[in-house]
Amino acid sequence: ITDAASVDGVIKSTAPDAVIHCAAYTAVDAAEENVEACRKVNADGPRNIAKACRELDIKMIYISTDYVFNGQGENIWETEDECAPRSVYGQTKYEGELAVKELLDKYFIVRIAWVFGLNGKNFVKTMLKLSETNDTIGVVMDQVGTPTSAAELAKAVKYLLPTDNYGLFHGTCEGDTNWAEFAKTVLKLAGKKTEIEPITTEEYKRRFPASADRPAYSILENYMLKLTTDFTFAGWQDAIEVYMKELGL
């Protein structure tokens, strides 16, 4: 996606009805030291795709993130709230949003958070792997958000695509929790004996000083999705139970 000519060639030769853009540079900590690479993927990539979609007059769905907000306060984030990213990852994803909005009329930007799925890395897989070699795992307990199933997200995208209600959306499972409680739920469902040690963000930064700033409050309001479709995300507890069964646990 960082190669404009390749993107243009592939999309035009395929001539799809829509493009669902899921690719991203998501290594949040590494992004702080690899700004240029992160920007090429998260900002230039969406711009390249949007240009091709504009020429073909087709729809584009861009998957964005809760990191576009500053993650402070205790109010649920609405789609039109001010964006003020606090990390390179968040900033570059926001720049991707701006590129899509600048170039297209037929776009859906869907902000997601705390995603887990069968493919790739995620928090659930990390906790399960750490539980194999640790009796105790320190996990942040003062960052709040909504664990979200990639399968549920795919359903939401399927509902959005046929519509022409373009714009900004939030797409997360229902309910909320913190990372430590989420980790406890995961290990309990997996039958693991490893203990979760709830720690503060401050303590985490002491242990991992090179880590990027992460949102303290990332609960997103799905109002626009509910208004536009008749789709409602599953609760995160139900979604994680389904996911763990898919993992064979």
MOSUL-V48610 format. One line per field, one symbol per residue. phi: phi as a letter, one per 40 degrees, with the letter a starting at -180 (. if undefined). A space follows every 50 residues. Layout:
phi->???
This chain:
phi->.cbdccddccccccfccabbcbcacbcdccccbbcccccdccbcddcccc ccccccfbcbbbcbacccccgbgbbdcccccccadbbcdcccccccdccc cccbbcbbbbcbafcbacbgcaccccccccccbbcbbcbcbbbbabdbcc ccccccccccdccbcchcbbbbccgaabdcccccccccccgccdccccbc cccccccbcccccbccbbcbccdcccccbbcbcccccccccccccccgb
